[in-house]
Amino acid sequence: MKKSESKYFNTAFRMDQAFLELLGKKDMEYITVKEICETAGVNRSTFYLHYETIGDLMTESIQYMNEQFLEHMKLRAEMFVSKIQECPLDELYLVTPEYLTPYLEYIARNKRLFRTALKNSKSFELDKTYNRMMSHVFVPILERFQIAQEDQQYMVAFYIHGLMAIISEWLKNDCRDSISHISAVMEQCVMCGRGKQEESK
């Protein structure tokens, strides 16, 4: 990478960090370009060299955070997948506290960011993010249950949208309920659905 390119990306990174720092203190609609520039130590012309609007910066900042988190969850998921391959089918669950807790902790730490994302779900590409995240665990489990590949996308979508509905309500309540409680609610929803599925066999 050339020195000029390195400087460009370093400046963008500083503005990402400044935006996330400000978002931890106030909602996006109250953040100004002036505040971002002052926090990042850049001038307004530098901001507009990189972005047209604060919305553009928000999209980039969220993508940056998600990439970091996805890498972390992918490593954890690899451990889970090895367990998935070995444990008996009656002990195989789609969601567990072990997998949910770090994700819920991440949401609670960045609740302003996630509330903003839910208001701007199209630019945030929520479906794409959660599909990548949850597929690490869901797909291997569905394969062990011998769910046809053409049906897996529907089942993954069902679980992801259901779990996201719970998270959305949790965010509306400012994440007041404990992480362990929300994790238990998610498990209960999944287990109820699984119980009905097993009864029908």
N, C-alpha and C positions, 0 to 999 in steps of 0.2 A: 504494500500500500504506500502511495506517495505521501510526502509530508503534508501537502495541502489537503489530501483526502482524509488523513488521520486527524488533522485539525478540524475539518468539517464534521466528522462523526463524533469527535470529542465534544464539540460545541453542542451538537444535537443531544448527546447523552446528558450534558449538564442541564439542558432545558427540560429533558424528560424528568430528571431528578428533581428539578425545581418545581415542576408542575405537580408531581406526586407529593412532594413535601407540602405544598400549598393545599392540595386536595385533602391532606390529612387534617387540615385546620378548618376548611370551609367548603361549601358546595361549589361546583364548577361555575355556576352562573354568577358567582361573586368574585371570581378570579379574573384579573385583568392582565393584558399583555405587559403592561408596565411592571406589575408585581413579579411576573415570571422572569422578565429581563433583569430586574434588580436582584432577585434571588439567585439567578444563574450567573450574574456578572457579565451580561452581554447587553448590547444596545438594541433598540427596536428594529433597526434595519437588518441586524443579524437574524432576529426572530423571523422577519418576513422573507428573508433569503431561504429559510428552511420550511416555513409553513404559511399557508394562506390565512388560517384561522386557528383559534385555540382548539376547536374540534379536531383539526388535523393532528395537533400535538397530542391530544387525548388519545386518539386512535393509536398513534405510535407508542405512547407510553404504556398503554394497556397491552399492546402486542409484545412489548419488551418484557413486561412483568410476567405475562402468560408463558412466554418462551422459557423463562427461567424456571417457573413453577412446573411446567410440563416436563422439563428435563429432570427435575427432582422427583416428580411423581412417576416418571418412566422407570427410574432406578428402583423405586419402591415396588412398582408393579411387577418388575422382573422377579423379585423375591416372592411376591404373591402368586405369580404364574407357576412357579416351581411347586408351590404348595397345592395349587389347583390341580396339577397333573397327578398328584400323589394321593390326595385325601379321598375317602369314600364319598359317593354321590350324595348320601344323606347328610353329609357335613359341608356340602358345597353351597355357599351363599353368594348372592350377587353383590351385597353390600355388607361390610363389617366395620366396626368401630376403628379397627386398625387402619383401614383404607380411608374412611370418611374423616377421621379426626384431623389429620394434617390439612386436608382440603378445607374443612370448616374453620380451622384456625386461620388459614390464609384469608378466607372471606371476612372473618371477624376483624382481622388486623387492617383490612383494606375496605371496610364497609362503605365508606364514601365513594370510593372508586367503583365498587360493584353497584351501588345505587345509581350512580351516574351511567354506568354501562347498561343497566336495565332500562333506563330512560332513552338510551341511544343504542338499542340492541342491534340495529342493522349495521352500524359502523363498527360495533364491537365484535360482530360475527360470533355471537354466543354459541349457536348450534355447532359451528365448526370447532370451537375451542373445547366444548364439553364432549363432543364426539371423540376427539383425539384423546382426551383425558380418560374417559370412562371405558373406551374400547380396549385399552390395555388389559382391563380386568374382565369386562363383560363378555367379549368375544371368546376368549379361551373357555370360560364357563359354559357358554351356550354350545360350544363345540363338544364339550364333554357330555352335555345332555343330548347330543346328537340332533340339535336343532338345524334344520336345513339352512344352508348358506343364504339362500334367497329370502329366508324369513328373518335372519338375524338382524338386518338393518331395521326392521319394523320393531322388533323387541327391544333393541338398544335405544331406539328413538322413544319408545314408551317409557322405559325406565328413566332415561335422562330428562325428559320433559316433566315427568312426575317429580323427580328429585329437585329439579330447578324450581318447580312451583312451590315446594316447601321452603327452599332457600329464599325465594322472592318474598314470601310472607315473613320469614325471619328477618330479612333486611328491612321490611316495612316497620317492624317492631324494634328497629335499631339493635338487632342481635341480642335482645335482653335475655331470652332463654339460653340456658347453658348449652355448650357444644355437645355434651353427653346426652342432654335431653333431645336435641334435634337429631343426633345420630340415632337414638332409640326410636324416634318417630319414623325416620326413614326405613330403618330395619323392619319395623312393624308393618309399614305399608307394603314392603317387598314380600315379607313372609306371609301376609294375608293373601296376596296374589298367588304366591307359590302354593299355599295350602289348598286353595280352590283348584289350582291346576292339578295337584296330586289326587284330590278327591275325585276328579273327573276321569282319572285313569282306570 
